[in-house]
Amino acid sequence: MSLSVSRRLAAVTALAVAGLFASAAPAALAAPTAVAAAPTPPDIPLANVKAHLSQLSTIAANNGGNRAHGRAGYKASVDYVKAKLDAAGFTTTLQTFTSSGATGYNLIADWPGGDPNSVLMAGSHLDSVTSGAGINDNGSGSAAVLETALAVSRAGLQPTKHLRFGWWGAEELGLIGSKYYVNNLPAAEKAKISGYLNFDMIGSPNPGYFVYDDDPTIEQTFKNYYAGLGIPTEIETEGDGRSDHAPFKSAGIPVGGLFSGADYTKTAAQAQKWGGTAGQSFDRCYHSSCDNTANINDTALDRNADAVAYAIWSLGASTPVPPGPSFENTTDVTIPDSPAAAVTSPITVSGVTGNAPATTKVDVNIVHTYRGDLVVDLLAPDGTVYNLHNRSGGSADNLVQSYTVNASSEVANGVWKLRVKDSAAQDVGYINSWKITF
């Protein structure tokens, strides 16, 4: 981070942003055609991520003890990452810039395929400060992003969006590399980036679990992942404006990311929910010579690396929904506690020609104290049932989600209903609003 300013539970295998869950229908009705779900995000092997960290540590040891901008250790780090990506089938680009009288490097890697007009990008800074090897800051983020990219290759992933990965130089001097990249993108290319995910310090030895609160869709994706693990998160504030998401955000590009803490002090409340030591900084070796391979919490690194992959698979595979007429119901509907019957919220659609599209979008906003109790269905005008949410998400509260439904067999005009049932006792809530877009 700049000086300038586990295992996945079954519940989180669902798409976080635009996934469609398994369709269901009454026996008297034909089962609706469902949009194919995205491939399940992989479990990123911790051993692989740590192997990259070991290589970065060796590179630093062989080059004056650091991997800082303008030093031989940084260029060797870039060469290591580039070689891995080239062998995995990525198209890599080495972008050069000058800062403090030295040549700097950004490494960009594009995965073939996907919509070139909708680019999902993930990145991390690869440089360290001059005082140490920078294994948590930011070998951790760089290694996790690298291993996720290699997992994309191993899976032969064919996402809807075009995937791009970046490793930035001279972040520690004031976000120099990422600023150079963004500032030199033509306006048309900036407009193609649908989101940038930043990972800076994700293996802190006394870790917290912090999520950027910038773009709400990206933020919710990460929150969904951690909710599935039963791990509470907090909004990231320590690194605001201090890492490589900032230039993207300034350019109007949606951003998000993860962070496990730097030199802020962990509170007693944070230690109670996350473990670790209260009254001690999240990373006592922040920007110090002791930021070496011993300065990593394996559990945090494992969870966060898996979260990187979860976001890439979920956001990268989300189905673009072309803009069309939208209809919304904002009337609150109380959801009674189990075993009460399901409730519905209707929307009358008119003026739409022909059938609903294969990319019918349903936005749901439900306030509830335990979303793992909820079963949520979309009912077409002829009574066909499309299941949207089936008791996933664990103990997290509220269900604010977008779904894409192949409703192309349905006449668009008519009364559509959102049906919600609470399937377990002791929690309550209400339908706040929902919207259907054709």
Secondary structure, DSSP 8 states (H G I E B T S, - for coil): --S------GGGGS-SSS--------TTS----------------HHHHHHHHHHHHHHHHTTTT---TTSHHHHHHHHHHHHHHHHTT-EEEEEEEEETTEEEEEEEEE-S-SEEEEEEEEEEE----TTS--IIIIIIHHHHHHHHHHHHHHHT---SEEEEEEEESSGGGTSHHHHHHHHTS-HHHHHHEEEEEEE-----SS---EE--SSHHHHHHHHHHHHHHT---EE--TTTTSSTHHHHHHTT--EEEEE--SSSB--HHHHHHH-S-TTSBS-TTTTSTT-STTS--HHHHHHHHHHHHHHHHHHHH--------EEEE---EEE--TTS--EEEEEEE-S--SB--TTEEEEEEEEES-GGGEEEEEE-TT--EEEEEES-STT---EEEEEEE--TTSBSSEEEEEEEEE-SSS--EEEEEEEEE-
